[in-house]
């Protein structure tokens, strides 16, 4: 809500300071924002005589302020405008700054006293003076009262930290809003380092060797009391444990510590030992712990399985697919690997990850696409129904990105699996806040926590999710010689134990003829998907209905099966391109086809616009494009035939007419176009395409996507359509997989 006094503060900045080129004009909207706080910071720097102004209240600003004005009050404030800056900042913080009249009056004095009390620093900085570190805190968006359902218990910890440590050089006032955060977590580490005895300049807020060594000297029991117990109970409070912030290690505290240790899979001693301190202070905890689980990008061989068992590993996380087989050839589960895992008495939990390392990669549509791909891959590898797949969010998602991107993605995952009859459970891999929020939304059943990424904002200041199954804490090497393997060491809670036996895999099996037993299911699933993206079963804007398109594909199933086997590609690749293009055939295409016939034969009405070429037939392929694809495949030895010239009208007409009239020829050309696309589409006239692997039975999702994208061309439209084709591909592949015995 707009505040009139904030608006007056904004007007003051614009009138007095904004004419300077390095102090920007601020919006006069009465709303506090970082832009407004940055402007106030620059104004202060100008008043201090700093020439290089910045949005940052850094060491230079703090030093200049400390040197000139150790405490600002009615007697020491140097000018009316300087005082107006203070008054403006108070209003932006929600305190009474007087009339912004340049007078440090009783109202300003009372507000300053109240501000320092709220911060917890009134004993360190008594009176109404504005000290440098308080000024620095005043020019932030940090609240010093409980907001948005914050905890008074957490606020008491925040105030205590400020009051006890604000005098140290590198400790700055933290918010007192009742919420744990990255800033508060780092302040706790600084506090621990100060109590260990580290000097200013040595204490840095990192959980390094000196901090770990110091904590090992401070195991707490019911006989303990004092500052170390205060720090320990503060850490328990910040981790949302039901304890009092106290300097006494009570029997009740011991009980809650035991409960916390059990929750974290630590020995339940009830003591504040090093491992417990570590779990309270940093996301990865005590990295010397050996977990019963691991994940990795290396194939499990007999020698490696033996090494893992010797290291106490029971559960192994392996990837269902591999977006980059060239760089990490063993990242995805390899043929025979699950059988090897099972034969050694080990268990496996599946992970699905693509390139999703930014918020833009997470949308509802991408989530549904991922679910279908993951379900097919899991079935293909042999994972039984009921297995839990962990869908990865492998980036530092801010809270607003979780709301806008990650949650819709997991809604898509949920709905995608429902399309396939919900054969698998949904797990989430990611930082703590991602896992917590996806679980709270009811979109996952267990969390695989990327706690090793301790610097992620989504791990800093958040507790271990209540539904955690695996806690990833450190990368280690296990075994030696041929058994040596690099793994991520994971603590297992027992919530998920993976799978210890598997169905026969379908990897490497050729597709077989379609069974009409599954016609109804295939027809229904494709119909539902196409309707969901805006394509009803029939429409006046489209020439062919859903049923007509699918019947055409299945009527030619023997040919499609033979083509897939001959060229060692999945049938779904041919089926998807042909179905998609046929569904898109509309009156505009019909008119274009009439124009081509008229151009080459003279047959047609007077209103027909002649065209030399058009995309035609069930594969919607230009005559010239068909020639280029056939020529490429003839030269490559895939097929035999006559080389045609894509620049000669007679040759264009020959190819175009056959594509238009002969469905088997059109379907064959679809498969050849995929081979040509993988070869970089030489002679296409499009921007150069990188040569890919020839389509294979183990094509990755990323390779499949790229082939589907190249079929249409290049640019944003082709990319968008390829994303829409991928779920269609997965639906075809699901039924193909069923009939080939997966």
Buried (B, 14 or more C-beta within 10 A) or exposed (E): EEBEBBBBBBBBBBEBBBEEEEBBEBEBEBBBBEBBBBBBBBBBBBBBEBEEBBBEBEEBBBEBBEEBBEBBBBEBBEEEBBBBBBBBBBBBBBBBBBBBEBBBBEBBBBBBBBBBEBBBBBEBBEEBBBBBBBBBBBBBEBBBBBBEEBBEBBBBBBBBBBBBBBEBEBBBBBBBBBBBBBBBBBBBBBBBBBBBEBEEEEBBBBBEEBBBEBBEEBBBBEEBBEEBBBBBBBBBBBBBBEBBBBBEBBEEBBEBBBBBBEBBBBEBBBBBBBBBBBBBBBBBBBBEBBBBBBBBBBBBBEBBBBBBBEBEBBBBBBBBBBBEBEEEEBBBBBEBBBBBBBEBEBBBBBBBBBEBEEBEBBBBBBBBBBBBBBBBBBBBBBBEEEBBBBBBBBBBBBEEBBEBBBBBBBBBBBBBBEBBEBBBBBBBBBBBBBBBBBBEBEBBBBBBBBBBBBEBBBBBBBBBBEBBBBBBBBEBEBBEEEBEBEBBBBBBBEBBBBBBEBBEBBBEBEBBEBEEEBBEBBBEBBBEBBEEEEBEBEBEEBBBBBEBBBBBBBEBBEBBBBBBBEBEBBBBBBBBBBBBBBBBBBEEBEBBBBBBBBBBEEEBEEEBEEBBBBBBBBBBBBBBBBBBBBBBBBEEEBBEEEEBEBEEEEBBBBBBBBBBEBBBBBBBBBBBBBBBBBBBBEBBEEEEBEEBBBBBBBBBBBBBBBBBBBBBBBEEEBBEBBBBBBBBBBBBBBBBBBBBEB
